Amino acid sequence: MSYLVNGHEITVNFPVDSISVNKSSIVFTDSQGKSKQTFSKRTEALKFMNWLLSSSK
C-alpha cells in the first residue's frame, strides 16, 4: 500500500513488524526491511503512524 504526503509517495509492504517514533521521524520494519521516513512536521509523522497502525489490521 502507499501513503501520499506532500506529493511524496511512501510504499509500505504489510505486515509491519515494528514502528519507532522520534520527534518527526518514523522507522518501521515491513516485509521489505527497515525504512526511515522523516517529516517536516510532527503532526504529519503522527498521521503516518496512525495510518500504519490502522492499515496493518
PyMOL Python script that loads the backbone (N, CA, C, O; Angstrom):
from pymol import cmd

cmd.read_pdbstr("""\
ATOM      1  N   MET A   1       0.844  -1.176   0.000  1.00  0.00           N
ATOM      2  CA  MET A   1       0.000   0.000   0.000  1.00  0.00           C
ATOM      3  C   MET A   1       0.891   1.241   0.000  1.00  0.00           C
ATOM      4  O   MET A   1       2.068   1.193   0.356  1.00  0.00           O
ATOM      5  N   SER A   2       0.290   2.338  -0.407  1.00  0.00           N
ATOM      6  CA  SER A   2       1.035   3.586  -0.471  1.00  0.00           C
ATOM      7  C   SER A   2       0.379   4.672   0.365  1.00  0.00           C
ATOM      8  O   SER A   2      -0.840   4.704   0.535  1.00  0.00           O
ATOM      9  N   TYR A   3       1.214   5.553   0.879  1.00  0.00           N
ATOM     10  CA  TYR A   3       0.755   6.699   1.654  1.00  0.00           C
ATOM     11  C   TYR A   3       1.300   7.938   0.948  1.00  0.00           C
ATOM     12  O   TYR A   3       2.492   8.001   0.645  1.00  0.00           O
ATOM     13  N   LEU A   4       0.451   8.911   0.687  1.00  0.00           N
ATOM     14  CA  LEU A   4       0.860  10.113  -0.023  1.00  0.00           C
ATOM     15  C   LEU A   4       0.895  11.303   0.926  1.00  0.00           C
ATOM     16  O   LEU A   4      -0.103  11.613   1.578  1.00  0.00           O
ATOM     17  N   VAL A   5       2.042  11.968   1.004  1.00  0.00           N
ATOM     18  CA  VAL A   5       2.188  13.154   1.845  1.00  0.00           C
ATOM     19  C   VAL A   5       3.012  14.186   1.069  1.00  0.00           C
ATOM     20  O   VAL A   5       4.124  13.899   0.626  1.00  0.00           O
ATOM     21  N   ASN A   6       2.454  15.379   0.911  1.00  0.00           N
ATOM     22  CA  ASN A   6       3.126  16.484   0.212  1.00  0.00           C
ATOM     23  C   ASN A   6       3.672  16.062  -1.151  1.00  0.00           C
ATOM     24  O   ASN A   6       4.777  16.456  -1.527  1.00  0.00           O
ATOM     25  N   GLY A   7       2.910  15.272  -1.884  1.00  0.00           N
ATOM     26  CA  GLY A   7       3.321  14.840  -3.213  1.00  0.00           C
ATOM     27  C   GLY A   7       4.363  13.738  -3.227  1.00  0.00           C
ATOM     28  O   GLY A   7       4.844  13.356  -4.294  1.00  0.00           O
ATOM     29  N   HIS A   8       4.714  13.228  -2.073  1.00  0.00           N
ATOM     30  CA  HIS A   8       5.713  12.156  -1.961  1.00  0.00           C
ATOM     31  C   HIS A   8       5.008  10.866  -1.561  1.00  0.00           C
ATOM     32  O   HIS A   8       4.246  10.842  -0.595  1.00  0.00           O
ATOM     33  N   GLU A   9       5.261   9.810  -2.296  1.00  0.00           N
ATOM     34  CA  GLU A   9       4.615   8.531  -2.028  1.00  0.00           C
ATOM     35  C   GLU A   9       5.519   7.634  -1.189  1.00  0.00           C
ATOM     36  O   GLU A   9       6.687   7.427  -1.520  1.00  0.00           O
ATOM     37  N   ILE A  10       4.973   7.111  -0.114  1.00  0.00           N
ATOM     38  CA  ILE A  10       5.692   6.176   0.755  1.00  0.00           C
ATOM     39  C   ILE A  10       5.042   4.811   0.564  1.00  0.00           C
ATOM     40  O   ILE A  10       3.848   4.648   0.814  1.00  0.00           O
ATOM     41  N   THR A  11       5.824   3.834   0.124  1.00  0.00           N
ATOM     42  CA  THR A  11       5.307   2.488  -0.100  1.00  0.00           C
ATOM     43  C   THR A  11       5.603   1.624   1.113  1.00  0.00           C
ATOM     44  O   THR A  11       6.733   1.575   1.599  1.00  0.00           O
ATOM     45  N   VAL A  12       4.574   0.946   1.593  1.00  0.00           N
ATOM     46  CA  VAL A  12       4.701   0.061   2.752  1.00  0.00           C
ATOM     47  C   VAL A  12       4.207  -1.312   2.347  1.00  0.00           C
ATOM     48  O   VAL A  12       3.105  -1.456   1.817  1.00  0.00           O
ATOM     49  N   ASN A  13       5.031  -2.326   2.601  1.00  0.00           N
ATOM     50  CA  ASN A  13       4.677  -3.711   2.295  1.00  0.00           C
ATOM     51  C   ASN A  13       4.274  -4.392   3.593  1.00  0.00           C
ATOM     52  O   ASN A  13       5.120  -4.837   4.370  1.00  0.00           O
ATOM     53  N   PHE A  14       2.961  -4.466   3.814  1.00  0.00           N
ATOM     54  CA  PHE A  14       2.439  -5.055   5.039  1.00  0.00           C
ATOM     55  C   PHE A  14       2.680  -6.551   5.071  1.00  0.00           C
ATOM     56  O   PHE A  14       2.738  -7.175   4.011  1.00  0.00           O
ATOM     57  N   PRO A  15       2.820  -7.148   6.234  1.00  0.00           N
ATOM     58  CA  PRO A  15       2.587  -6.595   7.566  1.00  0.00           C
ATOM     59  C   PRO A  15       3.786  -5.803   8.083  1.00  0.00           C
ATOM     60  O   PRO A  15       4.926  -6.052   7.690  1.00  0.00           O
ATOM     61  N   VAL A  16       3.514  -4.852   8.963  1.00  0.00           N
ATOM     62  CA  VAL A  16       4.543  -4.054   9.614  1.00  0.00           C
ATOM     63  C   VAL A  16       4.880  -4.745  10.929  1.00  0.00           C
ATOM     64  O   VAL A  16       3.998  -5.006  11.747  1.00  0.00           O
ATOM     65  N   ASP A  17       6.170  -5.039  11.126  1.00  0.00           N
ATOM     66  CA  ASP A  17       6.606  -5.762  12.326  1.00  0.00           C
ATOM     67  C   ASP A  17       6.877  -4.837  13.507  1.00  0.00           C
ATOM     68  O   ASP A  17       6.585  -5.181  14.652  1.00  0.00           O
ATOM     69  N   SER A  18       7.441  -3.653  13.223  1.00  0.00           N
ATOM     70  CA  SER A  18       7.745  -2.736  14.323  1.00  0.00           C
ATOM     71  C   SER A  18       7.683  -1.297  13.837  1.00  0.00           C
ATOM     72  O   SER A  18       7.896  -1.010  12.659  1.00  0.00           O
ATOM     73  N   ILE A  19       7.386  -0.393  14.778  1.00  0.00           N
ATOM     74  CA  ILE A  19       7.320   1.037  14.494  1.00  0.00           C
ATOM     75  C   ILE A  19       8.030   1.761  15.632  1.00  0.00           C
ATOM     76  O   ILE A  19       7.801   1.467  16.805  1.00  0.00           O
ATOM     77  N   SER A  20       8.895   2.709  15.275  1.00  0.00           N
ATOM     78  CA  SER A  20       9.588   3.523  16.262  1.00  0.00           C
ATOM     79  C   SER A  20       9.421   4.986  15.879  1.00  0.00           C
ATOM     80  O   SER A  20       9.598   5.352  14.717  1.00  0.00           O
ATOM     81  N   VAL A  21       9.081   5.819  16.850  1.00  0.00           N
ATOM     82  CA  VAL A  21       8.834   7.246  16.599  1.00  0.00           C
ATOM     83  C   VAL A  21       9.832   8.080  17.396  1.00  0.00           C
ATOM     84  O   VAL A  21      10.063   7.824  18.578  1.00  0.00           O
ATOM     85  N   ASN A  22      10.426   9.088  16.733  1.00  0.00           N
ATOM     86  CA  ASN A  22      11.335  10.010  17.394  1.00  0.00           C
ATOM     87  C   ASN A  22      11.111  11.391  16.799  1.00  0.00           C
ATOM     88  O   ASN A  22      11.574  11.668  15.692  1.00  0.00           O
ATOM     89  N   LYS A  23      10.418  12.249  17.505  1.00  0.00           N
ATOM     90  CA  LYS A  23      10.069  13.607  17.066  1.00  0.00           C
ATOM     91  C   LYS A  23       9.337  13.539  15.731  1.00  0.00           C
ATOM     92  O   LYS A  23       8.176  13.129  15.698  1.00  0.00           O
ATOM     93  N   SER A  24       9.977  13.927  14.628  1.00  0.00           N
ATOM     94  CA  SER A  24       9.297  13.930  13.336  1.00  0.00           C
ATOM     95  C   SER A  24       9.786  12.817  12.403  1.00  0.00           C
ATOM     96  O   SER A  24       9.576  12.885  11.192  1.00  0.00           O
ATOM     97  N   SER A  25      10.429  11.804  12.961  1.00  0.00           N
ATOM     98  CA  SER A  25      10.893  10.663  12.173  1.00  0.00           C
ATOM     99  C   SER A  25      10.209   9.386  12.631  1.00  0.00           C
ATOM    100  O   SER A  25       9.939   9.196  13.817  1.00  0.00           O
ATOM    101  N   ILE A  26       9.936   8.518  11.670  1.00  0.00           N
ATOM    102  CA  ILE A  26       9.349   7.216  11.970  1.00  0.00           C
ATOM    103  C   ILE A  26      10.181   6.153  11.267  1.00  0.00           C
ATOM    104  O   ILE A  26      10.464   6.249  10.073  1.00  0.00           O
ATOM    105  N   VAL A  27      10.564   5.148  12.027  1.00  0.00           N
ATOM    106  CA  VAL A  27      11.267   3.994  11.477  1.00  0.00           C
ATOM    107  C   VAL A  27      10.328   2.813  11.622  1.00  0.00           C
ATOM    108  O   VAL A  27       9.790   2.560  12.699  1.00  0.00           O
ATOM    109  N   PHE A  28      10.137   2.089  10.525  1.00  0.00           N
ATOM    110  CA  PHE A  28       9.275   0.914  10.579  1.00  0.00           C
ATOM    111  C   PHE A  28       9.929  -0.233   9.828  1.00  0.00           C
ATOM    112  O   PHE A  28      10.717  -0.028   8.905  1.00  0.00           O
ATOM    113  N   THR A  29       9.585  -1.441  10.242  1.00  0.00           N
ATOM    114  CA  THR A  29      10.090  -2.647   9.588  1.00  0.00           C
ATOM    115  C   THR A  29       8.907  -3.361   8.960  1.00  0.00           C
ATOM    116  O   THR A  29       7.962  -3.748   9.647  1.00  0.00           O
ATOM    117  N   ASP A  30       8.970  -3.531   7.641  1.00  0.00           N
ATOM    118  CA  ASP A  30       7.927  -4.264   6.939  1.00  0.00           C
ATOM    119  C   ASP A  30       8.541  -5.490   6.274  1.00  0.00           C
ATOM    120  O   ASP A  30       9.666  -5.869   6.603  1.00  0.00           O
ATOM    121  N   SER A  31       7.831  -6.105   5.357  1.00  0.00           N
ATOM    122  CA  SER A  31       8.331  -7.330   4.728  1.00  0.00           C
ATOM    123  C   SER A  31       9.554  -7.083   3.844  1.00  0.00           C
ATOM    124  O   SER A  31      10.248  -8.032   3.478  1.00  0.00           O
ATOM    125  N   GLN A  32       9.828  -5.831   3.497  1.00  0.00           N
ATOM    126  CA  GLN A  32      10.999  -5.495   2.680  1.00  0.00           C
ATOM    127  C   GLN A  32      12.200  -5.042   3.516  1.00  0.00           C
ATOM    128  O   GLN A  32      13.280  -4.812   2.973  1.00  0.00           O
ATOM    129  N   GLY A  33      12.016  -4.914   4.830  1.00  0.00           N
ATOM    130  CA  GLY A  33      13.116  -4.486   5.698  1.00  0.00           C
ATOM    131  C   GLY A  33      12.801  -3.188   6.407  1.00  0.00           C
ATOM    132  O   GLY A  33      11.646  -2.767   6.474  1.00  0.00           O
ATOM    133  N   LYS A  34      13.843  -2.555   6.940  1.00  0.00           N
ATOM    134  CA  LYS A  34      13.683  -1.345   7.752  1.00  0.00           C
ATOM    135  C   LYS A  34      13.680  -0.109   6.858  1.00  0.00           C
ATOM    136  O   LYS A  34      14.477  -0.004   5.926  1.00  0.00           O
ATOM    137  N   SER A  35      12.775   0.826   7.154  1.00  0.00           N
ATOM    138  CA  SER A  35      12.685   2.086   6.421  1.00  0.00           C
ATOM    139  C   SER A  35      12.546   3.236   7.408  1.00  0.00           C
ATOM    140  O   SER A  35      11.905   3.105   8.451  1.00  0.00           O
ATOM    141  N   LYS A  36      13.162   4.374   7.058  1.00  0.00           N
ATOM    142  CA  LYS A  36      13.049   5.567   7.894  1.00  0.00           C
ATOM    143  C   LYS A  36      12.425   6.676   7.065  1.00  0.00           C
ATOM    144  O   LYS A  36      12.850   6.944   5.941  1.00  0.00           O
ATOM    145  N   GLN A  37      11.415   7.314   7.633  1.00  0.00           N
ATOM    146  CA  GLN A  37      10.754   8.438   6.990  1.00  0.00           C
ATOM    147  C   GLN A  37      10.840   9.632   7.929  1.00  0.00           C
ATOM    148  O   GLN A  37      10.492   9.528   9.105  1.00  0.00           O
ATOM    149  N   THR A  38      11.306  10.769   7.409  1.00  0.00           N
ATOM    150  CA  THR A  38      11.375  11.993   8.195  1.00  0.00           C
ATOM    151  C   THR A  38      10.400  12.996   7.605  1.00  0.00           C
ATOM    152  O   THR A  38      10.386  13.224   6.395  1.00  0.00           O
ATOM    153  N   PHE A  39       9.590  13.590   8.457  1.00  0.00           N
ATOM    154  CA  PHE A  39       8.560  14.528   8.044  1.00  0.00           C
ATOM    155  C   PHE A  39       8.923  15.925   8.502  1.00  0.00           C
ATOM    156  O   PHE A  39       9.683  16.092   9.455  1.00  0.00           O
ATOM    157  N   SER A  40       8.381  16.937   7.824  1.00  0.00           N
ATOM    158  CA  SER A  40       8.691  18.324   8.180  1.00  0.00           C
ATOM    159  C   SER A  40       7.970  18.748   9.457  1.00  0.00           C
ATOM    160  O   SER A  40       8.429  19.645  10.165  1.00  0.00           O
ATOM    161  N   LYS A  41       6.836  18.099   9.751  1.00  0.00           N
ATOM    162  CA  LYS A  41       6.080  18.430  10.956  1.00  0.00           C
ATOM    163  C   LYS A  41       5.782  17.161  11.741  1.00  0.00           C
ATOM    164  O   LYS A  41       5.559  16.095  11.167  1.00  0.00           O
ATOM    165  N   ARG A  42       5.783  17.293  13.050  1.00  0.00           N
ATOM    166  CA  ARG A  42       5.473  16.151  13.913  1.00  0.00           C
ATOM    167  C   ARG A  42       4.053  15.640  13.667  1.00  0.00           C
ATOM    168  O   ARG A  42       3.806  14.436  13.733  1.00  0.00           O
ATOM    169  N   THR A  43       3.121  16.552  13.384  1.00  0.00           N
ATOM    170  CA  THR A  43       1.738  16.125  13.141  1.00  0.00           C
ATOM    171  C   THR A  43       1.646  15.223  11.917  1.00  0.00           C
ATOM    172  O   THR A  43       0.853  14.282  11.905  1.00  0.00           O
ATOM    173  N   GLU A  44       2.451  15.495  10.880  1.00  0.00           N
ATOM    174  CA  GLU A  44       2.475  14.627   9.696  1.00  0.00           C
ATOM    175  C   GLU A  44       3.003  13.245  10.057  1.00  0.00           C
ATOM    176  O   GLU A  44       2.491  12.233   9.578  1.00  0.00           O
ATOM    177  N   ALA A  45       4.028  13.207  10.902  1.00  0.00           N
ATOM    178  CA  ALA A  45       4.595  11.933  11.337  1.00  0.00           C
ATOM    179  C   ALA A  45       3.564  11.121  12.118  1.00  0.00           C
ATOM    180  O   ALA A  45       3.453   9.909  11.935  1.00  0.00           O
ATOM    181  N   LEU A  46       2.815  11.793  12.985  1.00  0.00           N
ATOM    182  CA  LEU A  46       1.795  11.095  13.772  1.00  0.00           C
ATOM    183  C   LEU A  46       0.652  10.592  12.898  1.00  0.00           C
ATOM    184  O   LEU A  46       0.116   9.512  13.147  1.00  0.00           O
ATOM    185  N   LYS A  47       0.271  11.361  11.878  1.00  0.00           N
ATOM    186  CA  LYS A  47      -0.763  10.900  10.943  1.00  0.00           C
ATOM    187  C   LYS A  47      -0.291   9.651  10.200  1.00  0.00           C
ATOM    188  O   LYS A  47      -1.060   8.708  10.010  1.00  0.00           O
ATOM    189  N   PHE A  48       0.976   9.649   9.781  1.00  0.00           N
ATOM    190  CA  PHE A  48       1.528   8.479   9.101  1.00  0.00           C
ATOM    191  C   PHE A  48       1.555   7.271  10.032  1.00  0.00           C
ATOM    192  O   PHE A  48       1.214   6.162   9.621  1.00  0.00           O
ATOM    193  N   MET A  49       1.958   7.480  11.280  1.00  0.00           N
ATOM    194  CA  MET A  49       1.982   6.382  12.244  1.00  0.00           C
ATOM    195  C   MET A  49       0.576   5.824  12.452  1.00  0.00           C
ATOM    196  O   MET A  49       0.400   4.606  12.490  1.00  0.00           O
ATOM    197  N   ASN A  50      -0.418   6.685  12.587  1.00  0.00           N
ATOM    198  CA  ASN A  50      -1.798   6.234  12.735  1.00  0.00           C
ATOM    199  C   ASN A  50      -2.252   5.438  11.522  1.00  0.00           C
ATOM    200  O   ASN A  50      -2.950   4.434  11.660  1.00  0.00           O
ATOM    201  N   TRP A  51      -1.853   5.887  10.320  1.00  0.00           N
ATOM    202  CA  TRP A  51      -2.177   5.156   9.107  1.00  0.00           C
ATOM    203  C   TRP A  51      -1.522   3.777   9.121  1.00  0.00           C
ATOM    204  O   TRP A  51      -2.156   2.784   8.763  1.00  0.00           O
ATOM    205  N   LEU A  52      -0.257   3.713   9.533  1.00  0.00           N
ATOM    206  CA  LEU A  52       0.431   2.412   9.625  1.00  0.00           C
ATOM    207  C   LEU A  52      -0.313   1.471  10.564  1.00  0.00           C
ATOM    208  O   LEU A  52      -0.518   0.298  10.250  1.00  0.00           O
ATOM    209  N   LEU A  53      -0.710   1.991  11.708  1.00  0.00           N
ATOM    210  CA  LEU A  53      -1.392   1.157  12.701  1.00  0.00           C
ATOM    211  C   LEU A  53      -2.762   0.705  12.217  1.00  0.00           C
ATOM    212  O   LEU A  53      -3.138  -0.449  12.423  1.00  0.00           O
ATOM    213  N   SER A  54      -3.512   1.594  11.581  1.00  0.00           N
ATOM    214  CA  SER A  54      -4.864   1.227  11.154  1.00  0.00           C
ATOM    215  C   SER A  54      -4.854   0.348   9.905  1.00  0.00           C
ATOM    216  O   SER A  54      -5.747  -0.482   9.734  1.00  0.00           O
ATOM    217  N   SER A  55      -3.867   0.513   9.035  1.00  0.00           N
ATOM    218  CA  SER A  55      -3.806  -0.269   7.804  1.00  0.00           C
ATOM    219  C   SER A  55      -3.259  -1.676   8.011  1.00  0.00           C
ATOM    220  O   SER A  55      -3.465  -2.557   7.176  1.00  0.00           O
ATOM    221  N   SER A  56      -2.567  -1.882   9.118  1.00  0.00           N
ATOM    222  CA  SER A  56      -1.937  -3.186   9.341  1.00  0.00           C
ATOM    223  C   SER A  56      -2.895  -4.209   9.947  1.00  0.00           C
ATOM    224  O   SER A  56      -2.513  -5.361  10.154  1.00  0.00           O
ATOM    225  N   LYS A  57      -4.139  -3.804  10.235  1.00  0.00           N
ATOM    226  CA  LYS A  57      -5.110  -4.726  10.838  1.00  0.00           C
ATOM    227  C   LYS A  57      -5.693  -5.661   9.813  1.00  0.00           C
ATOM    228  O   LYS A  57      -6.527  -6.502  10.149  1.00  0.00           O
TER     229      LYS A  57
END
""", "prot")
cmd.dss("prot")
cmd.show_as("cartoon", "prot")
cmd.util.cbc("prot")
cmd.orient("prot")
